[in-house]
Amino acid sequence: MKSIISTILFALVLTTGLFAQQTITNEQHERVLTHVEGNIYDVQFLDSRGTVVQEGQYWRDEDLLKPHGTWLLFAQHSKKVSTKATYEKGEQISVETIIDGKVIKADKQQLAAKNN
Protein backbone atom coordinates (compact mmCIF):
# COMPACT_ATOMS: atom_id res chain seq x y z
CA MET A 1 0.00 0.00 0.00
CA LYS A 2 2.85 2.38 0.85
CA SER A 3 4.45 1.85 -2.56
CA ILE A 4 1.19 2.66 -4.38
CA ILE A 5 0.78 5.93 -2.45
CA SER A 6 4.45 6.79 -3.03
CA THR A 7 4.08 6.11 -6.75
CA ILE A 8 0.94 8.29 -6.97
CA LEU A 9 2.62 11.14 -5.06
CA PHE A 10 5.74 10.89 -7.25
CA ALA A 11 3.61 11.01 -10.42
CA LEU A 12 1.65 13.97 -9.07
CA VAL A 13 4.80 15.95 -8.26
CA LEU A 14 6.32 15.13 -11.65
CA THR A 15 3.24 16.14 -13.68
CA THR A 16 2.59 19.32 -11.67
CA GLY A 17 5.91 20.77 -12.90
CA LEU A 18 5.01 19.97 -16.49
CA PHE A 19 1.69 21.81 -16.33
CA ALA A 20 3.23 24.84 -14.62
CA GLN A 21 5.55 25.69 -17.52
CA GLN A 22 4.57 28.50 -19.84
CA THR A 23 4.63 28.26 -23.59
CA ILE A 24 6.33 31.27 -25.16
CA THR A 25 6.06 31.91 -28.87
CA ASN A 26 8.05 34.38 -30.91
CA GLU A 27 5.41 36.12 -32.97
CA GLN A 28 6.42 37.69 -36.27
CA HIS A 29 5.38 41.33 -36.51
CA GLU A 30 4.53 43.23 -39.64
CA ARG A 31 6.90 46.15 -40.25
CA VAL A 32 5.50 49.37 -41.71
CA LEU A 33 8.26 51.68 -42.97
CA THR A 34 7.52 55.30 -43.95
CA HIS A 35 10.05 57.74 -45.45
CA VAL A 36 10.04 61.00 -43.46
CA GLU A 37 12.80 63.07 -45.10
CA GLY A 38 16.41 62.69 -46.13
CA ASN A 39 17.84 59.60 -44.44
CA ILE A 40 15.12 59.29 -41.78
CA TYR A 41 12.37 56.64 -41.84
CA ASP A 42 9.58 56.00 -39.33
CA VAL A 43 8.86 52.37 -38.52
CA GLN A 44 6.04 50.62 -36.70
CA PHE A 45 5.84 46.94 -35.82
CA LEU A 46 2.28 45.58 -35.72
CA ASP A 47 0.98 42.38 -34.17
CA SER A 48 -1.51 40.06 -35.88
CA ARG A 49 -4.43 42.28 -34.75
CA GLY A 50 -2.84 45.41 -36.23
CA THR A 51 -1.89 46.87 -32.84
CA VAL A 52 1.38 48.81 -32.67
CA VAL A 53 3.79 46.88 -30.40
CA GLN A 54 6.93 48.92 -31.15
CA GLU A 55 7.75 52.13 -32.98
CA GLY A 56 10.81 54.20 -33.74
CA GLN A 57 12.96 55.63 -36.50
CA TYR A 58 15.73 54.38 -38.73
CA TRP A 59 18.68 56.30 -40.15
CA ARG A 60 19.62 55.09 -43.62
CA ASP A 61 23.35 54.63 -44.05
CA GLU A 62 23.86 53.41 -47.63
CA ASP A 63 22.06 50.02 -47.66
CA LEU A 64 21.75 49.74 -43.87
CA LEU A 65 18.89 50.92 -41.68
CA LYS A 66 20.19 51.84 -38.22
CA PRO A 67 18.00 52.60 -35.19
CA HIS A 68 17.80 56.35 -34.65
CA GLY A 69 15.93 58.68 -32.33
CA THR A 70 13.46 57.44 -29.73
CA TRP A 71 12.15 53.87 -29.82
CA LEU A 72 9.11 52.79 -27.81
CA LEU A 73 8.12 49.25 -26.85
CA PHE A 74 4.54 48.94 -25.62
CA ALA A 75 3.31 46.61 -22.89
CA GLN A 76 1.41 43.57 -24.08
CA HIS A 77 -2.36 44.22 -24.29
CA SER A 78 -1.84 47.88 -23.38
CA LYS A 79 -0.90 51.20 -24.90
CA LYS A 80 1.49 51.93 -22.00
CA VAL A 81 5.16 52.31 -22.84
CA SER A 82 7.20 49.57 -21.14
CA THR A 83 10.61 50.40 -22.61
CA LYS A 84 12.03 53.57 -24.14
CA ALA A 85 15.42 53.63 -25.87
CA THR A 86 17.32 56.44 -27.57
CA TYR A 87 19.71 55.92 -30.49
CA GLU A 88 22.04 58.14 -32.50
CA LYS A 89 22.60 56.67 -35.98
CA GLY A 90 22.74 53.10 -34.67
CA GLU A 91 24.51 53.77 -31.36
CA GLN A 92 22.37 53.25 -28.27
CA ILE A 93 22.45 56.35 -26.05
CA SER A 94 20.05 55.36 -23.27
CA VAL A 95 17.37 52.90 -22.23
CA GLU A 96 14.59 53.16 -19.67
CA THR A 97 12.33 50.25 -18.77
CA ILE A 98 9.79 49.31 -16.13
CA ILE A 99 10.38 46.07 -14.21
CA ASP A 100 7.98 45.10 -11.43
CA GLY A 101 6.67 48.68 -11.32
CA LYS A 102 10.14 50.21 -10.91
CA VAL A 103 11.78 52.42 -13.53
CA ILE A 104 15.29 51.23 -14.46
CA LYS A 105 17.51 53.61 -16.46
CA ALA A 106 20.89 53.19 -18.13
CA ASP A 107 22.86 55.86 -19.98
CA LYS A 108 25.56 55.54 -22.66
CA GLN A 109 28.40 54.96 -20.16
CA GLN A 110 26.47 52.28 -18.23
CA LEU A 111 25.52 50.50 -21.46
CA ALA A 112 29.15 50.59 -22.67
CA ALA A 113 30.39 49.16 -19.36
CA LYS A 114 27.86 46.32 -19.53
CA ASN A 115 28.84 45.42 -23.12
CA ASN A 116 32.58 45.26 -22.31
N, CA, C and O atoms as a GROMACS GRO file, in nm:
protein
  464
    1MET      N    1   0.081  -0.119   0.000
    1MET     CA    2   0.000   0.000   0.000
    1MET      C    3   0.087   0.127   0.000
    1MET      O    4   0.056   0.224  -0.069
    2LYS      N    5   0.196   0.124   0.080
    2LYS     CA    6   0.286   0.238   0.085
    2LYS      C    7   0.347   0.268  -0.051
    2LYS      O    8   0.363   0.384  -0.088
    3SER      N    9   0.383   0.165  -0.126
    3SER     CA   10   0.445   0.185  -0.256
    3SER      C   11   0.347   0.243  -0.357
    3SER      O   12   0.388   0.320  -0.445
    4ILE      N   13   0.221   0.210  -0.347
    4ILE     CA   14   0.119   0.266  -0.438
    4ILE      C   15   0.102   0.414  -0.409
    4ILE      O   16   0.096   0.495  -0.502
    5ILE      N   17   0.094   0.451  -0.282
    5ILE     CA   18   0.078   0.593  -0.245
    5ILE      C   19   0.203   0.671  -0.286
    5ILE      O   20   0.193   0.783  -0.336
    6SER      N   21   0.320   0.612  -0.263
    6SER     CA   22   0.445   0.679  -0.303
    6SER      C   23   0.451   0.700  -0.454
    6SER      O   24   0.494   0.805  -0.500
    7THR      N   25   0.408   0.600  -0.529
    7THR     CA   26   0.408   0.611  -0.675
    7THR      C   27   0.311   0.719  -0.721
    7THR      O   28   0.344   0.796  -0.812
    8ILE      N   29   0.193   0.726  -0.661
    8ILE     CA   30   0.094   0.829  -0.697
    8ILE      C   31   0.147   0.967  -0.663
    8ILE      O   32   0.136   1.059  -0.744
    9LEU      N   33   0.206   0.984  -0.544
    9LEU     CA   34   0.262   1.114  -0.506
    9LEU      C   35   0.377   1.154  -0.598
    9LEU      O   36   0.386   1.271  -0.638
   10PHE      N   37   0.463   1.061  -0.633
   10PHE     CA   38   0.574   1.089  -0.725
   10PHE      C   39   0.520   1.134  -0.861
   10PHE      O   40   0.570   1.232  -0.917
   11ALA      N   41   0.421   1.064  -0.913
   11ALA     CA   42   0.361   1.100  -1.042
   11ALA      C   43   0.296   1.237  -1.035
   11ALA      O   44   0.304   1.315  -1.131
   12LEU      N   45   0.230   1.267  -0.924
   12LEU     CA   46   0.165   1.397  -0.907
   12LEU      C   47   0.267   1.510  -0.908
   12LEU      O   48   0.249   1.612  -0.975
   13VAL      N   49   0.375   1.492  -0.832
   13VAL     CA   50   0.480   1.595  -0.826
   13VAL      C   51   0.544   1.614  -0.963
   13VAL      O   52   0.568   1.728  -1.005
   14LEU      N   53   0.570   1.506  -1.033
   14LEU     CA   54   0.632   1.513  -1.165
   14LEU      C   55   0.542   1.584  -1.265
   14LEU      O   56   0.591   1.669  -1.340
   15THR      N   57   0.415   1.553  -1.270
   15THR     CA   58   0.324   1.614  -1.368
   15THR      C   59   0.288   1.757  -1.333
   15THR      O   60   0.258   1.836  -1.423
   16THR      N   61   0.289   1.794  -1.206
   16THR     CA   62   0.259   1.932  -1.167
   16THR      C   63   0.360   2.028  -1.228
   16THR      O   64   0.322   2.135  -1.276
   17GLY      N   65   0.487   1.993  -1.229
   17GLY     CA   66   0.591   2.077  -1.290
   17GLY      C   67   0.572   2.092  -1.439
   17GLY      O   68   0.602   2.197  -1.495
   18LEU      N   69   0.523   1.989  -1.505
   18LEU     CA   70   0.501   1.997  -1.649
   18LEU      C   71   0.389   2.093  -1.684
   18LEU      O   72   0.399   2.166  -1.783
   19PHE      N   73   0.283   2.094  -1.605
   19PHE     CA   74   0.169   2.181  -1.633
   19PHE      C   75   0.196   2.325  -1.594
   19PHE      O   76   0.127   2.415  -1.642
   20ALA      N   77   0.294   2.349  -1.509
   20ALA     CA   78   0.323   2.484  -1.462
   20ALA      C   79   0.407   2.564  -1.561
   20ALA      O   80   0.415   2.686  -1.549
   21GLN      N   81   0.469   2.498  -1.658
   21GLN     CA   82   0.555   2.569  -1.752
   21GLN      C   83   0.472   2.650  -1.850
   21GLN      O   84   0.363   2.609  -1.890
   22GLN      N   85   0.525   2.764  -1.888
   22GLN     CA   86   0.457   2.850  -1.984
   22GLN      C   87   0.510   2.823  -2.124
   22GLN      O   88   0.627   2.789  -2.143
   23THR      N   89   0.422   2.838  -2.220
   23THR     CA   90   0.463   2.826  -2.359
   23THR      C   91   0.482   2.967  -2.413
   23THR      O   92   0.390   3.049  -2.411
   24ILE      N   93   0.602   2.995  -2.462
   24ILE     CA   94   0.633   3.127  -2.516
   24ILE      C   95   0.656   3.112  -2.666
   24ILE      O   96   0.733   3.027  -2.710
   25THR      N   97   0.587   3.195  -2.743
   25THR     CA   98   0.606   3.191  -2.887
   25THR      C   99   0.664   3.324  -2.933
   25THR      O  100   0.634   3.429  -2.876
   26ASN      N  101   0.746   3.319  -3.034
   26ASN     CA  102   0.805   3.438  -3.091
   26ASN      C  103   0.722   3.477  -3.212
   26ASN      O  104   0.738   3.421  -3.321
   27GLU      N  105   0.634   3.571  -3.192
   27GLU     CA  106   0.541   3.612  -3.297
   27GLU      C  107   0.611   3.705  -3.396
   27GLU      O  108   0.683   3.797  -3.357
   28GLN      N  109   0.590   3.680  -3.524
   28GLN     CA  110   0.642   3.769  -3.627
   28GLN      C  111   0.553   3.892  -3.635
   28GLN      O  112   0.430   3.881  -3.634
   29HIS      N  113   0.614   4.009  -3.642
   29HIS     CA  114   0.538   4.133  -3.651
   29HIS      C  115   0.556   4.196  -3.788
   29HIS      O  116   0.664   4.193  -3.847
   30GLU      N  117   0.448   4.252  -3.837
   30GLU     CA  118   0.453   4.323  -3.964
   30GLU      C  119   0.525   4.455  -3.942
   30GLU      O  120   0.501   4.524  -3.843
   31ARG      N  121   0.615   4.490  -4.034
   31ARG     CA  122   0.690   4.615  -4.025
   31ARG      C  123   0.637   4.712  -4.128
   31ARG      O  124   0.631   4.681  -4.247
   32VAL      N  125   0.598   4.832  -4.082
   32VAL     CA  126   0.550   4.938  -4.171
   32VAL      C  127   0.655   5.049  -4.170
   32VAL      O  128   0.677   5.113  -4.067
   33LEU      N  129   0.718   5.071  -4.283
   33LEU     CA  130   0.826   5.168  -4.297
   33LEU      C  131   0.776   5.287  -4.379
   33LEU      O  132   0.720   5.269  -4.487
   34THR      N  133   0.797   5.408  -4.327
   34THR     CA  134   0.752   5.530  -4.395
   34THR      C  135   0.869   5.628  -4.404
   34THR      O  136   0.931   5.661  -4.303
   35HIS      N  137   0.898   5.676  -4.526
   35HIS     CA  138   1.005   5.774  -4.545
   35HIS      C  139   0.959   5.908  -4.492
   35HIS      O  140   0.852   5.957  -4.530
   36VAL      N  141   1.038   5.969  -4.403
   36VAL     CA  142   1.004   6.100  -4.346
   36VAL      C  143   1.069   6.209  -4.428
   36VAL      O  144   1.000   6.290  -4.489
   37GLU      N  145   1.203   6.212  -4.429
   37GLU     CA  146   1.280   6.307  -4.510
   37GLU      C  147   1.426   6.268  -4.506
   37GLU      O  148   1.472   6.208  -4.409
   38GLY      N  149   1.498   6.300  -4.609
   38GLY     CA  150   1.641   6.269  -4.613
   38GLY      C  151   1.668   6.122  -4.584
   38GLY      O  152   1.617   6.034  -4.654
   39ASN      N  153   1.747   6.097  -4.482
   39ASN     CA  154   1.784   5.960  -4.444
   39ASN      C  155   1.699   5.904  -4.330
   39ASN      O  156   1.732   5.799  -4.276
   40ILE      N  157   1.592   5.970  -4.294
   40ILE     CA  158   1.512   5.929  -4.178
   40ILE      C  159   1.384   5.859  -4.222
   40ILE      O  160   1.312   5.906  -4.310
   41TYR      N  161   1.357   5.744  -4.157
   41TYR     CA  162   1.237   5.664  -4.184
   41TYR      C  163   1.168   5.631  -4.052
   41TYR      O  164   1.234   5.592  -3.956
   42ASP      N  165   1.037   5.646  -4.047
   42ASP     CA  166   0.958   5.600  -3.933
   42ASP      C  167   0.927   5.453  -3.953
   42ASP      O  168   0.911   5.407  -4.066
   43VAL      N  169   0.920   5.378  -3.843
   43VAL     CA  170   0.886   5.237  -3.852
   43VAL      C  171   0.791   5.201  -3.738
   43VAL      O  172   0.805   5.250  -3.626
   44GLN      N  173   0.696   5.116  -3.770
   44GLN     CA  174   0.604   5.062  -3.670
   44GLN      C  175   0.600   4.911  -3.690
   44GLN      O  176   0.596   4.862  -3.803
   45PHE      N  177   0.600   4.839  -3.579
   45PHE     CA  178   0.584   4.694  -3.582
   45PHE      C  179   0.445   4.663  -3.528
   45PHE      O  180   0.409   4.705  -3.418
   46LEU      N  181   0.367   4.588  -3.606
   46LEU     CA  182   0.228   4.558  -3.572
   46LEU      C  183   0.212   4.410  -3.543
   46LEU      O  184   0.274   4.326  -3.608
   47ASP      N  185   0.127   4.378  -3.443
   47ASP     CA  186   0.098   4.238  -3.416
   47ASP      C  187  -0.010   4.188  -3.513
   47ASP      O  188  -0.052   4.262  -3.603
   48SER      N  189  -0.054   4.066  -3.496
   48SER     CA  190  -0.151   4.006  -3.588
   48SER      C  191  -0.287   4.076  -3.587
   48SER      O  192  -0.364   4.061  -3.682
   49ARG      N  193  -0.316   4.153  -3.483
   49ARG     CA  194  -0.443   4.228  -3.475
   49ARG      C  195  -0.428   4.370  -3.530
   49ARG      O  196  -0.526   4.445  -3.535
   50GLY      N  197  -0.307   4.407  -3.571
   50GLY     CA  198  -0.284   4.541  -3.623
   50GLY      C  199  -0.249   4.643  -3.517
   50GLY      O  200  -0.243   4.763  -3.546
   51THR      N  201  -0.226   4.598  -3.394
   51THR     CA  202  -0.189   4.687  -3.284
   51THR      C  203  -0.039   4.716  -3.289
   51THR      O  204   0.041   4.625  -3.311
   52VAL      N  205  -0.002   4.842  -3.269
   52VAL     CA  206   0.138   4.881  -3.267
   52VAL      C  207   0.202   4.826  -3.140
   52VAL      O  208   0.157   4.856  -3.030
   53VAL      N  209   0.307   4.744  -3.155
   53VAL     CA  210   0.379   4.688  -3.040
   53VAL      C  211   0.513   4.758  -3.018
   53VAL      O  212   0.567   4.756  -2.907
   54GLN      N  213   0.566   4.819  -3.124
   54GLN     CA  214   0.693   4.892  -3.115
   54GLN      C  215   0.697   4.996  -3.226
   54GLN      O  216   0.647   4.973  -3.336
   55GLU      N  217   0.758   5.111  -3.195
   55GLU     CA  218   0.775   5.213  -3.298
   55GLU      C  219   0.903   5.290  -3.274
   55GLU      O  220   0.952   5.300  -3.162
   56GLY      N  221   0.957   5.343  -3.383
   56GLY     CA  222   1.081   5.420  -3.374
   56GLY      C  223   1.117   5.477  -3.509
   56GLY      O  224   1.032   5.492  -3.597
   57GLN      N  225   1.245   5.510  -3.525
   57GLN     CA  226   1.296   5.563  -3.650
   57GLN      C  227   1.424   5.492  -3.689
   57GLN      O  228   1.498   5.441  -3.605
   58TYR      N  229   1.448   5.490  -3.819
   58TYR     CA  230   1.573   5.438  -3.873
   58TYR      C  231   1.647   5.552  -3.941
   58TYR      O  232   1.586   5.644  -3.995
   59TRP      N  233   1.780   5.544  -3.939
   59TRP     CA  234   1.868   5.630  -4.014
   59TRP      C  235   1.926   5.544  -4.126
   59TRP      O  236   1.986   5.440  -4.099
   60ARG      N  237   1.909   5.586  -4.250
   60ARG     CA  238   1.962   5.509  -4.362
   60ARG      C  239   2.106   5.547  -4.387
   60ARG      O  240   2.139   5.663  -4.412
   61ASP      N  241   2.193   5.446  -4.380
   61ASP     CA  242   2.336   5.463  -4.405
   61ASP      C  243   2.370   5.368  -4.518
   61ASP      O  244   2.397   5.250  -4.495
   62GLU      N  245   2.370   5.420  -4.641
   62GLU     CA  246   2.386   5.341  -4.763
   62GLU      C  247   2.275   5.236  -4.768
   62GLU      O  248   2.158   5.272  -4.780
   63ASP      N  249   2.309   5.106  -4.760
   63ASP     CA  250   2.206   5.002  -4.766
   63ASP      C  251   2.160   4.954  -4.628
   63ASP      O  252   2.079   4.862  -4.619
   64LEU      N  253   2.210   5.016  -4.522
   64LEU     CA  254   2.175   4.974  -4.387
   64LEU      C  255   2.075   5.069  -4.324
   64LEU      O  256   2.082   5.190  -4.343
   65LEU      N  257   1.981   5.013  -4.249
   65LEU     CA  258   1.889   5.092  -4.168
   65LEU      C  259   1.931   5.076  -4.023
   65LEU      O  260   1.927   4.966  -3.968
   66LYS      N  261   1.972   5.187  -3.960
   66LYS     CA  262   2.019   5.184  -3.822
   66LYS      C  263   1.916   5.251  -3.732
   66LYS      O  264   1.858   5.352  -3.770
   67PRO      N  265   1.893   5.195  -3.612
   67PRO     CA  266   1.800   5.260  -3.519
   67PRO      C  267   1.846   5.403  -3.492
   67PRO      O  268   1.966   5.430  -3.480
   68HIS      N  269   1.749   5.494  -3.483
   68HIS     CA  270   1.780   5.635  -3.465
   68HIS      C  271   1.665   5.699  -3.388
   68HIS      O  272   1.550   5.659  -3.403
   69GLY      N  273   1.697   5.797  -3.306
   69GLY     CA  274   1.593   5.868  -3.233
   69GLY      C  275   1.537   5.784  -3.119
   69GLY      O  276   1.605   5.698  -3.063
   70THR      N  277   1.412   5.811  -3.085
   70THR     CA  278   1.346   5.744  -2.973
   70THR      C  279   1.267   5.623  -3.021
   70THR      O  280   1.188   5.632  -3.116
   71TRP      N  281   1.288   5.510  -2.954
   71TRP     CA  282   1.215   5.387  -2.982
   71TRP      C  283   1.128   5.354  -2.861
   71TRP      O  284   1.173   5.365  -2.747
   72LEU      N  285   1.004   5.314  -2.887
   72LEU     CA  286   0.911   5.279  -2.781
   72LEU      C  287   0.864   5.135  -2.798
   72LEU      O  288   0.828   5.093  -2.907
   73LEU      N  289   0.866   5.060  -2.688
   73LEU     CA  290   0.812   4.925  -2.685
   73LEU      C  291   0.693   4.930  -2.591
   73LEU      O  292   0.705   4.972  -2.476
   74PHE      N  293   0.577   4.886  -2.640
   74PHE     CA  294   0.454   4.894  -2.562
   74PHE      C  295   0.428   4.765  -2.487
   74PHE      O  296   0.462   4.656  -2.534
   75ALA      N  297   0.366   4.778  -2.369
   75ALA     CA  298   0.331   4.661  -2.288
   75ALA      C  299   0.228   4.578  -2.364
   75ALA      O  300   0.146   4.631  -2.439
   76GLN      N  301   0.234   4.447  -2.342
   76GLN     CA  302   0.141   4.357  -2.408
   76GLN      C  303  -0.001   4.388  -2.362
   76GLN      O  304  -0.024   4.406  -2.242
   77HIS      N  305  -0.094   4.395  -2.455
   77HIS     CA  306  -0.236   4.422  -2.429
   77HIS      C  307  -0.259   4.559  -2.365
   77HIS      O  308  -0.353   4.577  -2.287
   78SER      N  309  -0.173   4.656  -2.397
   78SER     CA  310  -0.184   4.788  -2.338
   78SER      C  311  -0.116   4.890  -2.428
   78SER      O  312  -0.028   4.855  -2.507
   79LYS      N  313  -0.156   5.015  -2.414
   79LYS     CA  314  -0.090   5.120  -2.490
   79LYS      C  315   0.017   5.190  -2.406
   79LYS      O  316   0.072   5.291  -2.448
   80LYS      N  317   0.046   5.135  -2.286
   80LYS     CA  318   0.149   5.194  -2.200
   80LYS      C  319   0.287   5.157  -2.251
   80LYS      O  320   0.311   5.045  -2.297
   81VAL      N  321   0.378   5.254  -2.243
   81VAL     CA  322   0.516   5.231  -2.284
   81VAL      C  323   0.586   5.150  -2.175
   81VAL      O  324   0.585   5.190  -2.058
   82SER      N  325   0.647   5.036  -2.213
   82SER     CA  326   0.720   4.957  -2.114
   82SER      C  327   0.870   4.981  -2.123
   82SER      O  328   0.941   4.972  -2.023
   83THR      N  329   0.918   5.013  -2.242
   83THR     CA  330   1.061   5.040  -2.261
   83THR      C  331   1.079   5.154  -2.361
   83THR      O  332   1.011   5.161  -2.464
   84LYS      N  333   1.170   5.244  -2.327
   84LYS     CA  334   1.203   5.357  -2.414
   84LYS      C  335   1.354   5.359  -2.433
   84LYS      O  336   1.429   5.358  -2.335
   85ALA      N  337   1.399   5.360  -2.557
   85ALA     CA  338   1.542   5.363  -2.587
   85ALA      C  339   1.571   5.477  -2.683
   85ALA      O  340   1.488   5.512  -2.767
   86THR      N  341   1.690   5.534  -2.670
   86THR     CA  342   1.732   5.644  -2.757
   86THR      C  343   1.858   5.602  -2.830
   86THR      O  344   1.953   5.549  -2.772
   87TYR      N  345   1.858   5.628  -2.962
   87TYR     CA  346   1.971   5.592  -3.049
   87TYR      C  347   2.019   5.714  -3.126
   87TYR      O  348   1.942   5.806  -3.153
   88GLU      N  349   2.146   5.713  -3.162
   88GLU     CA  350   2.204   5.814  -3.250
   88GLU      C  351   2.274   5.741  -3.364
   88GLU      O  352   2.386   5.692  -3.348
   89LYS      N  353   2.207   5.733  -3.478
   89LYS     CA  354   2.260   5.667  -3.598
   89LYS      C  355   2.316   5.526  -3.568
   89LYS      O  356   2.426   5.492  -3.609
   90GLY      N  357   2.238   5.448  -3.496
   90GLY     CA  358   2.274   5.310  -3.467
   90GLY      C  359   2.339   5.286  -3.332
   90GLY      O  360   2.344   5.172  -3.285
   91GLU      N  361   2.388   5.391  -3.268
   91GLU     CA  362   2.452   5.377  -3.136
   91GLU      C  363   2.348   5.404  -3.027
   91GLU      O  364   2.283   5.508  -3.026
   92GLN      N  365   2.335   5.308  -2.934
   92GLN     CA  366   2.237   5.325  -2.827
   92GLN      C  367   2.290   5.425  -2.724
   92GLN      O  368   2.400   5.409  -2.672
   93ILE      N  369   2.208   5.527  -2.696
   93ILE     CA  370   2.245   5.635  -2.605
   93ILE      C  371   2.191   5.609  -2.465
   93ILE      O  372   2.260   5.632  -2.366
   94SER      N  373   2.066   5.561  -2.457
   94SER     CA  374   2.006   5.536  -2.327
   94SER      C  375   1.891   5.436  -2.342
   94SER      O  376   1.840   5.413  -2.451
   95VAL      N  377   1.853   5.378  -2.228
   95VAL     CA  378   1.737   5.290  -2.223
   95VAL      C  379   1.670   5.308  -2.087
   95VAL      O  380   1.736   5.326  -1.985
   96GLU      N  381   1.539   5.303  -2.089
   96GLU     CA  382   1.459   5.316  -1.967
   96GLU      C  383   1.347   5.213  -1.976
   96GLU      O  384   1.274   5.210  -2.075
   97THR      N  385   1.334   5.129  -1.874
   97THR     CA  386   1.233   5.025  -1.877
   97THR      C  387   1.167   5.013  -1.740
   97THR      O  388   1.221   5.059  -1.640
   98ILE      N  389   1.052   4.951  -1.738
   98ILE     CA  390   0.979   4.931  -1.613
   98ILE      C  391   0.980   4.781  -1.583
   98ILE      O  392   0.933   4.700  -1.663
   99ILE      N  393   1.034   4.746  -1.466
   99ILE     CA  394   1.038   4.607  -1.421
   99ILE      C  395   0.974   4.602  -1.283
   99ILE      O  396   1.020   4.668  -1.190
  100ASP      N  397   0.870   4.523  -1.271
  100ASP     CA  398   0.798   4.510  -1.143
  100ASP      C  399   0.758   4.646  -1.087
  100ASP      O  400   0.766   4.668  -0.966
  101GLY      N  401   0.714   4.736  -1.174
  101GLY     CA  402   0.667   4.868  -1.132
  101GLY      C  403   0.777   4.968  -1.104
  101GLY      O  404   0.747   5.083  -1.070
  102LYS      N  405   0.902   4.930  -1.116
  102LYS     CA  406   1.014   5.021  -1.091
  102LYS      C  407   1.080   5.062  -1.222
  102LYS      O  408   1.100   4.979  -1.311
  103VAL      N  409   1.112   5.190  -1.234
  103VAL     CA  410   1.178   5.242  -1.353
  103VAL      C  411   1.329   5.218  -1.341
  103VAL      O  412   1.392   5.259  -1.243
  104ILE      N  413   1.386   5.150  -1.441
  104ILE     CA  414   1.529   5.123  -1.446
  104ILE      C  415   1.586   5.201  -1.565
  104ILE      O  416   1.535   5.190  -1.676
  105LYS      N  417   1.691   5.279  -1.540
  105LYS     CA  418   1.751   5.361  -1.645
  105LYS      C  419   1.899   5.327  -1.662
  105LYS      O  420   1.967   5.293  -1.565
  106ALA      N  421   1.946   5.335  -1.784
  106ALA     CA  422   2.089   5.319  -1.813
  106ALA      C  423   2.127   5.419  -1.921
  106ALA      O  424   2.059   5.431  -2.023
  107ASP      N  425   2.238   5.491  -1.898
  107ASP     CA  426   2.286   5.586  -1.998
  107ASP      C  427   2.396   5.522  -2.083
  107ASP      O  428   2.427   5.404  -2.068
  108LYS      N  429   2.455   5.602  -2.171
  108LYS     CA  430   2.556   5.554  -2.266
  108LYS      C  431   2.676   5.489  -2.196
  108LYS      O  432   2.724   5.384  -2.240
  109GLN      N  433   2.724   5.550  -2.087
  109GLN     CA  434   2.840   5.496  -2.016
  109GLN      C  435   2.805   5.362  -1.950
  109GLN      O  436   2.885   5.268  -1.955
  110GLN      N  437   2.687   5.352  -1.889
  110GLN     CA  438   2.647   5.228  -1.823
  110GLN      C  439   2.627   5.116  -1.926
  110GLN      O  440   2.663   5.001  -1.901
  111LEU      N  441   2.571   5.150  -2.041
  111LEU     CA  442   2.552   5.050  -2.146
  111LEU      C  443   2.686   5.002  -2.201
  111LEU      O  444   2.703   4.883  -2.228
  112ALA      N  445   2.782   5.096  -2.218
  112ALA     CA  446   2.915   5.059  -2.267
  112ALA      C  447   2.986   4.968  -2.168
  112ALA      O  448   3.052   4.872  -2.208
  113ALA      N  449   2.974   4.997  -2.040
  113ALA     CA  450   3.039   4.916  -1.936
  113ALA      C  451   2.981   4.775  -1.934
  113ALA      O  452   3.054   4.678  -1.915
  114LYS      N  453   2.852   4.763  -1.953
  114LYS     CA  454   2.786   4.632  -1.953
  114LYS      C  455   2.828   4.549  -2.075
  114LYS      O  456   2.842   4.427  -2.065
  115ASN      N  457   2.848   4.613  -2.190
  115ASN     CA  458   2.884   4.542  -2.312
  115ASN      C  459   3.032   4.505  -2.319
  115ASN      O  460   3.071   4.428  -2.407
  116ASN      N  461   3.114   4.558  -2.229
  116ASN     CA  462   3.258   4.526  -2.231
  116ASN      C  463   3.292   4.413  -2.138
  116ASN      O  464   3.408   4.374  -2.128
   0.00000   0.00000   0.00000
